């Protein structure tokens, strides 16, 4: 096994035992990037020189016997919608192609405080709008399991980088499934934390009431380690919730005896392929063998989740992206006649087709005469969807569903059919609407491509879903197959 195939906790142990240096880890990672990046296209920016300098500092700390955290000296990547001081943050958009933030996002600072070495920024769907990473203005990322297929989105670059061994872990953002869906399609682990658990300060907003940052990793233990690093209250984020600090590694317990699992029938209906349903029920049977029990339940408002999401998210997108006007920062048209023409040309040139589509949908639903009929009604349905989950958790410890309705699809297969692309998120958007946490873990394969299982928990009960995921992982081997 190569170094780049190891997990965060495995290389952490090697570092602590002084069997490898952080400099060697960084060098190995960049060797791997050089070997596969041309095929996978995960990264938009790399910081090799700076990473090696930071690795030397971490090696000195290890040599001095300083107490260091689980991420100290370990190469990590971050999605390119998280602000990094003095480094481009593009959101994979021509609009922000030359934007250099004057500050770090809170999660960036937290990673670096833990000693993590950020080696680069990963590709994504423009402004996090998409399910395939085909909407990037700069390149199309590819699935390391099969380069003809998408890695999912919008955090597809992060998922592909982890899967291909280009980095040991990565951060993504999740507005309607953008961590969990690419994790599922790439056969890795992804957590969408409870809304408010992880600071959004410095995350370029898509839909502010839905966005949440979380980890993508090779296994559940790594996800817990990364969540430990980034979780916590931040006074600079008004939606950040003050909570007692939790060590999520304590939830890594191989035991689900007596746990009650709800299985909502609505997540196994139209659109979810028979092979995916079969795999998830096999996974549930395995959990039953390990001591859990499950029961079919109904979350009746699930059927309204997708239309609700595609009113709320574009409305917030329309509002958030109004700041990109060619005046203050971002792309500015070179020739124009008057202020209105400057706005029009700058936005038309700077935004891609999917972003324009969502801005138009959102602007329409917020317009006078349509607000009550669309946005206001969607917000009311949002409450009903959240109530569905609250009622279910009165009886069940967690809820299990497929993460995505099918395996990864071919590059170009859905680009001309936005509705088919939106259906890729059918199993994930309700979780963002409700604000609850969920984790996607590998649960098997269909036609040689990985399938993910989604474990959903109560608000701020990441410990339970981590425990269930860890138990399933420890008693299966779906996360141990090699890619390219």
Secondary structure, DSSP 8 states (H G I E B T S, - for coil): --GGGS-HHHHHHHHHTTSS-HHHHHHHHHHHHHHHHHHH--EEEE-HHHHHHHHHHHHHHHHTT----TTTT-EEEEETTB-BTTBB--TT-GGGTT-B-SS--HHHHHHHHTT-EEEEEE--SGGG--SSS---SS----BTTBTTB---SSSHHHHHHHHTTS-SEEEEEESSSTTHHHHHHHTSEEEE--TTTB--TTB--SSTTT-EEEEEESSHHHHHHHHHHHBS--TT-TT--------GGGG--S--TT-EEEEEGGGGSTTS-HHHHHHHHHHHHHHHHTT-EEEEE--GGGGGHHHHHHHHHHHHHHHHGGG-SSSSSS---SS-SHHHHHHHHHHHHHS-HHHHHHHHHHHHHHSTTTTIIIIIHHHHHHHHHHHHHHHHTTT-SEEEEESSSSS--BTTSSTT-HHHHHGGGTTTHHHHHHT--EEEEEEEEETTEEEEEEEE--TT-HHHHHHHHHHHHHT--TT-----
